[in-house]
């Protein structure tokens, strides 16, 4: 099992069952949790360190708005919401940083994307 799959399963348990997620506070992993509309619900400390952008820029914002205003170019979240499948995209930020971002949908019991 790959680390990405393990993280995905732990994250699903965190969101659905309130279980602790050991890796969420890892400074080397950037994690953004969005809801089914693209609103950022939680941003890990690693996300702010890696991107060089404050948590307040991310949390409570919507990825569609961030792309529209040019803060973010190409969004893994948008790809996942549009396809309903895990995916990887090259994402650029307005501060000049570039990343490969992996996105994973988390579904509810009826197969609808929840996060």
C-alpha positions as CSV (number, residue, x, y, z in Angstrom):
1,X,0.0,0.0,0.0
2,X,1.4,3.4,-1.0
3,X,1.8,6.3,1.5
4,X,-0.8,8.3,-0.4
5,X,-3.4,5.5,0.1
6,X,-2.6,5.3,3.8
7,X,-2.9,9.1,4.2
8,X,-6.2,9.1,2.2
9,X,-7.6,6.4,4.5
10,X,-6.4,8.2,7.7
11,X,-7.8,11.5,6.4
12,X,-11.2,9.9,5.6
13,X,-11.3,8.5,9.2
14,X,-10.4,12.0,10.5
15,X,-13.2,13.7,8.6
16,X,-15.9,11.1,9.1
17,X,-15.1,9.8,12.6
18,X,-13.0,12.5,14.3
19,X,-10.0,10.2,14.6
20,X,-6.6,11.8,15.0
21,X,-4.5,12.2,11.9
22,X,-0.8,11.8,12.7
23,X,0.5,13.2,9.4
24,X,-1.7,16.3,9.3
25,X,0.8,18.3,11.4
26,X,3.8,17.0,9.4
27,X,5.8,20.1,8.2
28,X,6.8,18.3,5.0
29,X,3.3,17.5,3.8
30,X,1.0,20.2,2.6
31,X,-2.7,19.2,3.0
32,X,-5.8,21.3,2.2
33,X,-9.2,19.9,2.9
34,X,-12.0,21.3,0.9
35,X,-15.7,20.6,0.9
36,X,-17.8,19.5,-2.0
37,X,-18.1,23.1,-3.3
38,X,-14.4,23.9,-3.2
39,X,-14.4,25.8,0.1
40,X,-11.2,25.2,2.1
41,X,-12.1,23.7,5.5
42,X,-8.7,23.0,6.9
43,X,-5.1,23.8,5.9
44,X,-2.1,22.0,7.5
45,X,0.9,23.9,8.9
46,X,3.0,22.2,6.2
47,X,0.8,23.7,3.5
48,X,1.6,27.2,4.6
49,X,5.3,26.4,5.0
50,X,5.6,24.8,1.6
51,X,3.6,27.4,-0.3
52,X,5.0,30.4,1.5
53,X,1.5,31.8,1.9
54,X,-0.3,32.4,5.2
55,X,-3.0,30.0,6.4
56,X,-5.5,33.0,6.4
57,X,-5.1,33.2,2.6
58,X,-6.3,29.6,2.3
59,X,-8.8,28.8,5.1
60,X,-12.4,29.9,4.4
61,X,-11.6,30.7,0.8
62,X,-12.9,28.8,-2.3
63,X,-10.5,27.3,-4.8
64,X,-12.6,28.6,-7.7
65,X,-12.2,32.2,-6.4
66,X,-8.4,31.7,-5.9
67,X,-8.1,30.5,-9.5
68,X,-10.3,33.3,-10.8
69,X,-8.2,36.0,-9.0
70,X,-4.9,34.4,-10.1
71,X,-3.6,33.4,-6.7
72,X,-3.6,29.8,-7.9
73,X,-3.3,28.5,-11.4
74,X,-4.7,25.1,-12.0
75,X,-6.3,23.3,-9.0
76,X,-6.1,19.7,-7.9
77,X,-9.4,20.3,-6.0
78,X,-11.2,21.5,-9.1
79,X,-10.0,18.5,-11.1
80,X,-11.2,16.1,-8.4
81,X,-14.6,17.9,-8.1
82,X,-15.0,17.8,-11.9
83,X,-14.0,14.2,-12.5
84,X,-14.9,12.6,-9.2
85,X,-11.6,10.7,-9.4
86,X,-8.2,11.1,-7.8
87,X,-5.8,13.1,-9.9
88,X,-2.5,15.0,-10.1
89,X,-2.0,18.4,-11.5
90,X,0.9,20.9,-11.8
91,X,-0.2,23.9,-9.7
92,X,1.3,27.3,-9.7
93,X,0.9,30.1,-7.2
94,X,1.0,33.9,-7.6
95,X,4.2,34.0,-5.6
96,X,6.0,32.0,-8.3
97,X,6.1,28.6,-6.6
98,X,5.1,25.5,-8.5
99,X,4.0,22.0,-7.3
100,X,2.6,18.7,-8.4
101,X,-0.6,18.4,-6.3
102,X,-2.4,15.1,-5.7
103,X,-6.2,15.3,-5.0
104,X,-8.4,12.6,-3.6
105,X,-12.2,12.7,-3.3
106,X,-13.8,11.5,-0.1
107,X,-17.3,10.2,-0.7
108,X,-20.2,9.8,1.7
109,X,-22.1,6.6,2.1
110,X,-24.2,7.3,-1.1
111,X,-21.2,7.8,-3.3
112,X,-21.4,11.6,-3.4
113,X,-18.2,13.7,-3.0
114,X,-18.1,15.1,0.5
115,X,-14.5,16.4,0.7
